[in-house]
Amino acid sequence: MTTNSSFGKSAMAHLILGFFAFTALAPLVLVLINSFKSNAEVLNSPFALPGQFSFENFTRAWQYGNFTSGFLNSILLTGTTVVVVLICSSLAGYVLAGEKVKAWPAIMVYLTMAMTVPIQLFIFPLYAAAAQMNLLDNPVAVGVIQAAINMPFATFLMRTFFLNVPKEIEEAAMVDGLNTWQLFIQVLFPMVRPGLITVGVIVGLNAWNEFLISSTFLQNPDSQTLTLGFLSMNGTFSTELGTMMAGALILIVPVLLGFISLQRHVIDGMASGAVKG
């Protein structure tokens, strides 16, 4: 009886997970299938396989979406955001986890408040400052702004990972003669690597897909990201569904491949970071 009950619960769990997997993957499969079709085929039979596989939609999307420069700008912006966030949030998380500053409760309150303030309130001051410093249409500058937006959440998450590191390890390293910098780089940094990967993936996804800041500060077509290039196709190819889906696939694939390659580390990082808060 117990075996049958366990089998039933397992089957039900797999059925629910399968349903959620289907709802998540079905739109991606439809985009993939229709990206190889002509507009007439998409309208007539959106769920059928293409009669003939053609890469014409991808060629048109890449050309008219200016994806060559957009791809490079997206990598530059996302890379800047991830690097700045990982460096700053890991250092801040280490300090806050060890309560190494007397004002750490006030800093935690400030970070909590910062996560609740909408970025729209700072658009005009940021734009004015960037214009005065000639930083408009600069993906690196926008990456720094994105890093500042993501910093409170990343700092909270990195603090959680540092809280899971036993204090005895830090004390033993100090006894062995390591200074603070050596302790952080040689001992603590490798121990919180799952947290760094988790934060990097989350922040990277946010930066890659971000629209509001990028569209405000990157108005020159040559400095726009992949997301902005895809959205610029709406006016020209709004009725060409095959081309739009090909552009969407180009936009999605790099993020999807990156997440799949790092998903094990992300899951391990989220699991280990959920122990303490």
C-alpha positions in Angstrom: 0.0 0.0 0.0 2.8 2.3 0.9 4.6 1.5 -2.4 1.5 2.3 -4.4 1.0 5.6 -2.5 4.6 6.6 -3.1 4.3 5.7 -6.8 1.1 7.8 -7.1 2.7 10.8 -5.5 5.8 10.5 -7.7 3.6 10.2 -10.8 1.6 13.2 -9.8 4.7 15.3 -9.2 6.2 14.3 -12.6 2.9 15.1 -14.2 2.8 18.6 -12.7 6.5 19.2 -13.6 5.8 18.0 -17.1 2.9 20.4 -17.5 5.0 23.3 -16.4 7.8 22.2 -18.7 5.4 22.0 -21.6 4.0 25.5 -20.9 7.5 26.9 -20.7 8.9 25.2 -23.8 5.9 25.3 -26.1 6.3 29.0 -27.0 10.0 28.5 -27.7 9.2 25.6 -30.0 6.6 27.7 -31.9 9.0 30.5 -32.3 11.7 28.1 -33.6 9.3 26.4 -36.1 7.8 29.6 -37.4 11.1 31.4 -37.8 11.8 29.2 -40.9 8.4 29.9 -42.5 7.2 32.5 -44.9 4.6 35.0 -43.6 1.8 33.1 -45.5 2.8 29.8 -43.9 2.8 31.3 -40.4 -0.7 32.7 -40.9 -2.1 29.5 -42.5 -0.6 26.9 -40.3 1.3 28.3 -37.3 1.5 24.8 -35.6 2.7 22.9 -38.6 6.3 22.2 -39.6 7.7 24.4 -42.4 7.4 22.9 -45.8 10.9 24.1 -46.7 13.6 25.2 -44.2 14.9 28.7 -45.2 17.3 31.0 -43.4 16.0 34.1 -45.3 14.1 35.3 -42.2 17.3 35.2 -40.1 19.3 37.1 -42.8 16.6 39.8 -43.0 16.3 40.1 -39.2 20.1 40.3 -38.8 20.4 43.0 -41.4 17.5 45.2 -40.6 17.8 44.8 -36.9 21.5 45.8 -37.1 22.3 42.8 -35.0 26.0 42.8 -35.7 26.7 46.0 -33.7 23.7 45.1 -31.4 25.3 41.8 -30.4 28.6 43.4 -29.6 27.0 46.2 -27.6 24.9 43.8 -25.7 27.9 41.7 -24.7 29.8 44.9 -23.7 26.9 46.3 -21.7 26.1 42.9 -20.0 29.8 42.1 -19.3 30.4 45.5 -17.7 27.3 45.1 -15.5 28.2 41.6 -14.4 31.9 42.4 -13.7 31.1 45.6 -11.7 28.3 43.9 -9.7 30.3 40.8 -8.9 33.3 42.8 -7.6 31.4 45.3 -5.6 28.6 43.0 -4.2 31.1 40.4 -3.1 33.2 42.9 -1.2 30.1 44.5 0.3 28.6 41.1 1.1 31.7 40.0 2.9 31.8 43.2 5.0 28.1 43.1 5.9 28.1 39.4 6.7 31.0 39.8 9.1 29.5 42.9 10.6 32.9 44.6 10.2 31.4 48.1 10.2 29.4 49.6 13.1 26.8 51.0 10.8 25.9 47.7 9.1 22.3 47.7 10.3 21.7 51.1 8.7 23.4 50.0 5.5 21.1 47.0 5.3 18.1 49.3 5.8 19.4 51.5 3.1 19.8 48.6 0.7 16.3 47.4 1.4 14.9 50.8 0.7 17.0 51.1 -2.5 15.4 47.9 -3.9 11.9 49.4 -3.5 12.6 52.8 -5.2 11.6 52.8 -8.9 14.4 53.6 -11.3 12.1 56.0 -13.2 12.6 58.6 -10.5 16.3 58.8 -11.4 16.0 58.8 -15.2 16.2 62.6 -15.7 19.1 63.2 -13.2 21.0 60.3 -14.7 20.4 61.5 -18.2 21.5 65.0 -17.4 24.7 63.8 -15.7 25.5 61.4 -18.6 25.0 64.2 -21.1 27.3 66.6 -19.2 30.0 63.9 -19.1 29.5 63.0 -22.8 28.6 59.4 -21.8 25.4 59.1 -23.9 25.4 56.3 -26.5 28.1 54.5 -24.4 27.3 50.9 -23.6 29.9 50.7 -20.9 28.4 53.7 -19.1 24.9 52.1 -19.3 26.5 48.9 -17.9 27.7 50.9 -14.9 24.2 52.3 -14.4 22.7 48.8 -14.7 25.2 47.6 -12.1 24.1 50.3 -9.7 20.5 49.3 -10.1 21.2 45.6 -9.5 23.7 46.2 -6.6 21.3 46.1 -3.6 19.8 42.8 -4.6 23.2 41.3 -5.5 24.7 42.6 -2.2 21.9 40.9 -0.2 22.4 37.7 -2.0 26.2 37.7 -1.6 25.9 38.5 2.1 23.8 35.3 2.4 26.5 33.2 0.8 29.2 34.7 3.1 27.0 34.0 6.1 27.2 30.3 5.2 31.0 30.3 5.5 32.1 29.1 9.0 33.9 31.8 10.9 36.4 29.2 12.0 37.8 29.1 8.5 38.4 32.8 8.5 40.0 32.6 12.0 42.3 29.7 10.9 43.4 31.6 7.8 44.3 34.6 9.9 46.3 32.4 12.3 48.2 31.0 9.3 49.3 34.6 8.5 47.0 35.6 5.6 46.0 39.2 5.4 42.4 40.3 4.6 43.0 40.5 0.9 44.7 37.1 0.7 41.9 35.6 2.8 39.2 37.0 0.5 40.9 35.9 -2.8 42.4 32.6 -1.8 40.0 31.2 0.7 36.6 32.9 0.7 36.2 33.7 -3.0 36.4 30.0 -4.1 33.9 29.0 -1.3 31.3 31.4 -2.5 31.8 30.6 -6.2 28.2 29.2 -6.6 26.9 32.5 -5.3 29.0 34.5 -7.7 27.7 32.4 -10.6 24.1 32.7 -9.4 24.4 36.5 -9.1 26.2 36.8 -12.4 23.5 34.8 -14.2 20.6 36.7 -12.7 22.2 40.1 -13.2 23.3 39.2 -16.7 19.8 38.2 -17.7 18.4 41.5 -16.4 21.1 43.5 -18.2 20.7 41.6 -21.5 16.9 42.1 -21.6 16.7 45.6 -20.1 14.8 48.2 -22.2 14.1 51.4 -20.3 17.6 52.5 -19.4 19.1 51.3 -22.7 16.5 53.0 -24.8 17.0 56.2 -22.9 20.8 56.4 -23.0 21.5 54.5 -26.3 19.7 56.3 -29.0 22.3 56.0 -31.8 21.5 52.9 -33.8 25.2 52.0 -33.8 25.3 51.9 -30.0 22.0 50.1 -29.4 21.8 46.6 -27.9 20.3 43.5 -29.4 17.0 44.1 -27.6 16.7 47.6 -29.0 17.6 46.4 -32.5 14.9 43.7 -32.3 12.3 46.2 -31.1 13.2 48.6 -33.9 12.0 46.0 -36.4 8.4 46.3 -35.1 7.6 49.2 -37.4 9.0 47.6 -40.6 8.3 43.9 -40.0 5.3 44.0 -37.7 3.3 42.1 -40.3 6.2 39.8 -41.2 5.8 37.3 -38.4 8.5 34.9 -39.7 11.1 37.6 -39.7 10.1 38.8 -36.2 10.3 35.3 -34.8 13.7 34.8 -36.4 14.8 38.0 -34.7 13.3 36.8 -31.4 15.2 33.6 -31.7 18.5 35.4 -32.3 17.8 37.4 -29.2 16.9 34.4 -27.0 19.5 31.8 -28.0 22.6 33.3 -26.4 20.8 33.8 -23.1 19.3 30.3 -23.3 22.6 28.6 -24.0 24.3 30.5 -21.2 21.7 29.6 -18.7 21.7 25.9 -19.7 25.5 25.7 -19.4 25.4 27.2 -15.9 22.1 25.9 -14.6 23.7 23.3 -12.3 25.8 26.0 -10.6 22.8 28.3 -10.3 20.6 25.7 -8.7 23.4 24.8 -6.3 24.0 28.4 -5.5 20.3 29.1 -4.8 20.1 26.0 -2.6 23.1 26.9 -0.6 22.2 30.6 -0.4 18.8 29.7 1.1 20.2 28.3 4.3 20.6 31.6 6.1 19.1 35.1 5.5 
